Every structure is written in C-alpha cells, then in structure tokens.
Amino acid sequence: MSSRGRAVLTHLSRRTTAGLGALLAALLLALVPLPSGADRAQAAQAEDSALTLSGTKGPYDDFSDLKVTVHQTKNLRAQGVALTWTGRESDPNGPKYRNSIQIMQCWGDDPAGPDREQCEFGGNNAGSHWLSKRSLPAGTDPLETEYAGGDGTPFVPFRPLEGEPTDSSTDSTYFSTNDTNAQPWLRTRADGSGEAVFEVKTAIEAPYLGCGALDTASGQRPRRCWLVVVPRGTHDPDGTVNPSDGLVTSPLSQSNWNQRLVFPLDFGPVGNTCPADKAERRVIGSELLTEAITSWQANLCAGAGARFTFSQAAEDYARRLVENPTATSPGLGITVAPAEGATPVVHAPVAVSGLTVGFFWEDEAAGQVRDLKLSPRLLAKLLTGSYPYDLRHISFQNPVPDHLKDNARSIVVDPEFRQLNPFFERPAQPQLYPGGILVQAGNSDANTMVWRYLQSDPEALEFLRGKPDPWGMKVNPYYQSLGLDTDSPLDFPKADTTETELALNDNGTVRKILYGQLEKSPYSNDMHDAARRVRRGSNGATFQAALDSSPQGIKLVAEENIPGSRRAYGIVDAASAARYQLDLAALPNADGEYVKPSAEAMLKAVARMPDSTVAGVKTPDPRTAKNGAYPLTAVAYAVAPLDQPAAAREDYARLIRYAAGAGQTQGLTPGELPPGYAPLPKDLRDRALIAADRLVRGPAGDAAATPPAGAAPGGAGGAGTGDGAAGGPGAADGAAGTAGAPAASGTGGPDASAAPSPGTGSPGVARSGLASSGGLTPREVLGVVRWVLLGVLVVGAAAALAGPVLLRLSARRAATAGGSP
C-alpha cells in the first residue's frame, strides 16, 4: 500500500485469491495511520507529483539498487523540495567524501534533459580537490574527451539561458559560494538511506536558469527546468580508490555524468500574469500575508476588471496610510494590530499564521539534527546578544568581552540549552556554533509579538530585568537599559557597540578593518530572506578579512559554508518556514507544553485570543495560549477605509471574499492557501464576509442594510460567496471602537457576544480546530473515505468468492473543505 495514497489491486486469476486480496487491501487502507490534519494534506499534494528514478550499474560502482525520490516536481516556486534515497550501503568509518549524492538545478529545452553546461554547480568548497568544482584535470577520467584540451586545467563552462558562458572554473558571474543551491556532498547513511531538502530557484532568484519564466516559443507556458542527481560510490572515473580523502573528481566529469538521474521540474508562472491595462488596486502591509496573497493573485485577476498589487511593508506604516489616507494611498492595508484613527474602516480577518524558529542543523555524528526545544529565556539570550560568540569570533587576540565574561560562549555550551536538548550533552567544539539567530531588519507587529511572548514568561522576564539564570549567565548590559522587560518594540535592536579589529599584511603594509554585532549577527531583509538563508545553512555573517582592490585594500567576507557542517536558525513566519521545509523548534506555551505551529495548534490559539482595543478584532496573547495552543500565532486583518470610490470598494471587497472563501482551501496549486497557514475558523470567515458587505455600502451605509443574524453574508452590496453561513459576530467596524464596546455605529452585524469567549474551556472552544473552518478536516475526510472503501471492498471480496472480479481502487488525495464556499 503506497504511503502516497494510491492503492491498486490488480486482476488476479484465482477468484478466491482476488477476494482475499481485496479484503486485505481494504483492511490495510482502514488501519494505516492517517496524517495529522491539514499540515499532512498539503504534504500529500506534493506527493502527487513525486517521482522516483533508479540508478544503473557503472564501470566500477553498481548503483542498480539505488532509488532516488524527488517528492514534488510540479507547481514549484522558489522553495525547498524533499529528496530521499535508498539502496547503497555506506561505511560510516570510511573516508568522508564517498558513497554520497550530488545535486544541481539545470535549465534546458531538450526533452531528454540538460547538458553539463546548463547546470548550476561549482563555487563552494566541499571535499577535496575538484569534488565541488567544474574543473576536469586531464587524465582523471578516461571517458572525458569534450573538455580535455586547452591551456591550464580543463573545466566545464556554465552557459546561462541568456548571456555569455563563464570563462574559468571559479567565475562567479552567475552564482557563488554564498548563493548557489548546488549540493556537492550529501552522505548516505550506513543502511543505504539518505534525505535532504534542496532549494529550487525560479527565474526571479536565478534569471540565468529562467525556471518558470513564460516561454513565448512554447505558447507562454512556464519554462521547465531539471534537477540532476549524480550518485557517487567509492571509485573515481579512472578506478582510483583514495583511502584517505575519498572521491576527488567533479560530478561533471563524463564518467560521473553518465550515472546521472534527471528529474523534470515544472514551475508555476513567474512574473505578473495579470494584464497591465486593468485598474490597479494596491494592497500594503504584513509579511504574514505575503505567501497567501502571492498564491491568490492570479485567481483574483481572472475575469475581473482590476488587478491587485501587494507591497510588503511594516504594519505600523500600513496603518498610518489607512488611518490618514491620501489620494495616492493604497486602499487596503494588512495588519495584526488594528487601525485606530479617526477614519472609518472595516477590519476583515484574512489569514491565520504565526512565527517560528526555523533551523537547519547538520551534525557529523547524527547527519542532521531534526528536533530542538527553545525556552523563552534562551530566546531572550539570543535576541539580546548575550552569547559572546554572537558578537565576535573568540580567539587569543580577541577574547570574550569583559561585560560577557561569565556567560556561556554560545548556545551549544549553555547548560540550559543542553538540559532541554540532551543530544548536545557531549564535548562541544567551536565549529558546532550555529551563528547568531537571524531576525528581520524592519519594524513589524510580528516582532512585537515575540517580545510579548518573552515578557509573558517569568524566567525570561527576570532575565531581561538583569537576574542571572541558575548557571550565572546575565543579560548583555547594553540591552538591559532598553527596558525590554516592559516595552515591546517593533524591531530587534542590535545594541552592543563592541568592535573587533582584524589585520592582514599586504606586502609589508598592514591593513586593518573592524566588525561588530551587525556583521557577526547580521539582519535578514525580511522573514522570507531569513528562511532562505537558513535553508542554505548560513546566517551570512562577515567577520573574516580578505585583501581586495578597494582603496582600503581589505574587506570583510563570509566564512566557508561547508556541506556537512552547516548550521543556521532564524525567526521566520510559518509560511516561509514551510516553503523552504525548515525544521521547527518547539516553544513552550502558557501551560509549559512545547508545541510547534501546526494548523491545529494555531487554531487553538485563535480560539482563545482576546479582543484587541477594537471590538471583534483578535489580538495575539501568549498568556492565553493553553491546551495545545501555539503561542506565536497571529491573525492578519485586511483594513480598508470606507471613504473610497465605489469601484475600489467593490474590488477590495472581492479580495476579502476570496480570502474568506476559496482562498482558504489548503493546497499547493496557485489560488489555494499555501502550507504554513491554518484555515480561517468559520466565525472569522463570517466576520470577513460581513466586513466585505459593509465596505461595499461605503460611508453612507447604515446598520439596517446589514444582514441580520442567520442571514447569508453577501446579500447586501454584492454577490457574496454563496457560503450560506449564518452571520457571525460583528467584525466590520466604522470609527475605531474601544475594548469591550459594541461595534461602532453604522457597521451593523450581530452582537460580538456570539464569538467564543477567549480563555474558556467550553467544548465549543476546544472543538474550534480545523472542523470549525466550515468543513471536514483532512483527517476526517480520509477517515470517512477509508471506512467507506473498507465496506465496499469487503462486499467486493465476498462477491469475488462466487465469480471472477477485477478490482481497481485509486485512493484520491484528501481535500479539505475548510474555506470552500
């Protein structure tokens, strides 16, 4: 029985065998463990396009038993793609660089796949000699004839989709050590298995590959690309077995290239597919909606008279534009905290997501660390620069700064971290250090949520106030003066002014340069950028000196990011973490239970959220995250001024209705809700629909036009969604209200008391998981289907005992009804 949900019972010649086989298949389908909720439903969708290829026998190494699976090959975007492989056992005590696979992304229009010049590979130092390079030294491969001549060391040039090919094996015109996605060494375990996540790029990240760009020659279809896997055994192409270094030759060498496995990659269209002659409706605000609205945009454009453009920006800036609109302001803002200006607005919930600590942590002993726990106090230590290694590279010339001399040098030697993560209870070497935690540079309501989470925990709060932890570690004094125990800033300050000097001898001239916290623990541009950097295994710190041709003669560069020892982590949104398939650290909620941001855990948090200062608008509150709730959950709201032209209000109402309807169907297809979001619960969908109706009526609308309780939203001022749901608690608000006050005059809608009471333990609150989104959860869908199939197959099996039967059963992927109108 396939784990991807496909079960096919073939026609058997004996009727008794056929009947028993059908019965057994039914029992297996009924008893196999189901995925856990909506998070697994989208994983199942990815598996629908999974592709497995087998290796072949080589001249020295036999890869006949090798099977490599790429777990998603369609509807791709810039993201992480899981690979697994089995079939060739490895000696864990043997040389390091052998019995592995090498992966690269390539472009190419030939249906059979790319040639060597079309593949992004080279530029990072993994292994010895030429293992991670494009160089093909003469005499190392008896089959190599194409790249064997010329002066110097022969190499395979990289030929981009457009532009000139590279002119040397180290030419970094198109990609380099810090931005390549090539995986030059992924070791196979002793049992012959392995796993990895590969970062695929679109034409936006890698225009030289052009993946997903609309190809005019093929009728505007997105350009296909390729993922190439080159298996490596114990022999180099000339039969050499190096007992110390392992393999030394490039995968682009002809003998190695002949063993390649080629997987087609089909991308969604890249770029603006909406005609530019449509009226533009601008949306601005929270990154928490970026992944969702990017998915929705094409569907919103289809058949409509307007197109939506989304600008990711700080929520406080978006609120200012909404609260004090001008003729050039965007007509819709996305925020977490409500708008509270004098301008009458509506607040419509459009997405549920959250923040997480995503990580990628390679370990030579374990292969890859998959589980971490972080306490609020550990997070407080990371965010306040309290580990010396987060400020400078400690050496004899540059010791621990005096103000941190009694602190653990890095998180991996912190007794608190080791107590929570027993795997690290072993001698730790400096190379285990993962670098400073990545945080975004800009202001955000999401950042404030993190500080409030730390302040809600007594131990973290005391640490921020200056109290040492049980092992004597104290908060960095540069941060203690910022009042982080009471203030919840919109940013993550880099407050330590410590500088470290580096010097290099340049032909008798000593060149000096300084670096500080910003270089050692740099910011990311945003949370998506942080997630991508974490997937690559480096925070991008620049604290090593190199000579250059500038007037200063010296510059700061990043350290070598060597596969097998890459480690990075960052505070990212759950959608970006899911996009790049990061591992997620578990964080404790108000009960002290360590949880991760699953859809169920986020919906439990939403059910317990109190109202903000605007009635009916929920606010993140880690103190109420109990009973399995995830503490860093947030609801993103679309906030629109009522005083806009009627056509604009109609268009923005259409966006809100889509977000509350079809946009809540979880999946990987454009138009659906991507992984990392939880579907809006039914009460929030109702609030959004009522807000859309209120927006259509505009400033002249009155309460009498609002659908009464029990009426279907959408009846006034627009077609609605056809949801047919009862009118939920009033969510559309005119002038900003105050906590506990009813919705402002003119907004209409039923009384807010109909909403679940935050913090209650009633069955209604406990039940408001995925099922409350208005449909069955993926688990419920699969559960019903498999028991129905069991009954069908049992009957079929009994019938087969009386005569020949052909049974073919195809298990369809589960489709959540949450969000469907």
JOUR-V310139 format. One record per backbone hydrogen bond with DSSP energy under -1.0 kcal/mol. CO is the residue of the C=O (numbers start at 1). NH is the residue of the N-H. If there is no record, write none. Layout:
CO,NH ; CO,NH
//
This chain:
2,5 ; 6,2 ; 14,18 ; 15,19 ; 16,20 ; 17,21 ; 18,22 ; 19,23 ; 20,24 ; 21,25 ; 22,26 ; 23,27 ; 24,28 ; 25,29 ; 26,30 ; 27,31 ; 28,32 ; 35,37 ; 37,41 ; 38,42 ; 40,44 ; 41,45 ; 42,46 ; 43,47 ; 44,48 ; 46,49 ; 47,50 ; 51,70 ; 53,68 ; 56,63 ; 61,58 ; 63,66 ; 66,55 ; 67,86 ; 68,53 ; 69,84 ; 70,51 ; 73,266 ; 76,268 ; 79,200 ; 81,198 ; 82,71 ; 83,196 ; 84,69 ; 85,194 ; 86,67 ; 91,94 ; 96,98 ; 97,247 ; 99,188 ; 100,232 ; 101,186 ; 102,230 ; 103,183 ; 104,228 ; 105,120 ; 106,226 ; 110,113 ; 115,118 ; 116,119 ; 117,159 ; 118,107 ; 119,121 ; 124,126 ; 128,131 ; 130,133 ; 134,156 ; 137,140 ; 141,144 ; 154,136 ; 158,166 ; 168,171 ; 176,180 ; 183,103 ; 186,101 ; 189,192 ; 192,88 ; 193,189 ; 194,85 ; 196,83 ; 198,81 ; 200,79 ; 202,206 ; 206,209 ; 206,210 ; 208,161 ; 210,213 ; 211,203 ; 212,270 ; 213,223 ; 215,218 ; 215,220 ; 216,219 ; 221,215 ; 223,212 ; 225,265 ; 226,106 ; 227,263 ; 228,104 ; 229,261 ; 230,102 ; 232,100 ; 233,99 ; 236,239 ; 240,236 ; 248,130 ; 250,253 ; 253,257 ; 254,258 ; 256,259 ; 257,260 ; 261,229 ; 263,227 ; 265,225 ; 266,76 ; 275,278 ; 279,307 ; 281,309 ; 283,311 ; 284,334 ; 285,313 ; 286,289 ; 287,290 ; 289,293 ; 290,294 ; 291,295 ; 292,296 ; 293,297 ; 296,300 ; 297,301 ; 298,302 ; 301,304 ; 305,279 ; 307,281 ; 309,283 ; 311,285 ; 314,318 ; 315,319 ; 316,320 ; 317,321 ; 318,322 ; 319,323 ; 320,324 ; 326,329 ; 332,284 ; 333,639 ; 334,286 ; 335,637 ; 344,642 ; 346,640 ; 348,638 ; 351,636 ; 352,678 ; 353,634 ; 354,574 ; 356,572 ; 357,585 ; 358,570 ; 359,583 ; 360,568 ; 361,369 ; 363,367 ; 366,368 ; 372,586 ; 375,379 ; 376,380 ; 377,381 ; 378,382 ; 379,383 ; 381,386 ; 387,390 ; 388,391 ; 388,392 ; 398,395 ; 401,404 ; 402,405 ; 404,407 ; 409,389 ; 410,413 ; 411,414 ; 414,418 ; 415,419 ; 416,420 ; 417,421 ; 421,424 ; 422,425 ; 424,426 ; 429,432 ; 430,433 ; 438,571 ; 439,524 ; 444,448 ; 445,449 ; 446,450 ; 447,451 ; 448,452 ; 449,453 ; 450,454 ; 451,455 ; 452,456 ; 454,457 ; 457,461 ; 458,462 ; 459,463 ; 460,464 ; 461,465 ; 462,467 ; 463,466 ; 469,472 ; 473,469 ; 476,479 ; 476,480 ; 479,482 ; 480,483 ; 483,486 ; 483,487 ; 490,444 ; 500,515 ; 502,513 ; 504,511 ; 506,509 ; 509,506 ; 511,504 ; 513,502 ; 515,500 ; 516,520 ; 517,521 ; 519,542 ; 524,441 ; 526,530 ; 527,531 ; 528,532 ; 529,533 ; 530,534 ; 531,535 ; 532,536 ; 533,538 ; 534,537 ; 537,567 ; 544,557 ; 546,555 ; 555,546 ; 557,544 ; 562,565 ; 566,362 ; 568,360 ; 569,438 ; 570,358 ; 572,356 ; 573,577 ; 574,578 ; 575,579 ; 576,580 ; 577,582 ; 579,80 ; 583,359 ; 586,374 ; 587,595 ; 589,592 ; 593,589 ; 595,587 ; 596,598 ; 598,602 ; 599,603 ; 600,604 ; 601,605 ; 601,630 ; 602,606 ; 603,607 ; 606,609 ; 610,619 ; 614,617 ; 617,612 ; 621,624 ; 622,625 ; 624,626 ; 625,590 ; 632,355 ; 634,353 ; 636,350 ; 636,351 ; 637,335 ; 638,348 ; 639,333 ; 640,346 ; 642,644 ; 645,649 ; 646,650 ; 647,651 ; 648,652 ; 649,653 ; 650,654 ; 651,655 ; 652,656 ; 653,657 ; 654,658 ; 655,659 ; 656,660 ; 658,663 ; 661,664 ; 662,665 ; 665,673 ; 669,672 ; 673,667 ; 681,685 ; 682,686 ; 683,687 ; 684,688 ; 685,689 ; 686,690 ; 687,691 ; 688,692 ; 689,693 ; 690,694 ; 691,695 ; 692,696 ; 693,697 ; 694,698 ; 698,701 ; 702,705 ; 703,706 ; 708,711 ; 712,715 ; 734,345 ; 738,741 ; 744,747 ; 750,730 ; 751,754 ; 752,755 ; 757,760 ; 762,766 ; 763,767 ; 765,768 ; 767,769 ; 770,773 ; 771,774 ; 772,682 ; 773,819 ; 776,817 ; 777,781 ; 778,782 ; 779,783 ; 780,784 ; 781,785 ; 782,786 ; 783,787 ; 784,788 ; 785,789 ; 786,790 ; 787,791 ; 788,792 ; 789,793 ; 790,794 ; 791,795 ; 792,796 ; 793,797 ; 794,798 ; 795,799 ; 796,800 ; 799,802 ; 817,820
//
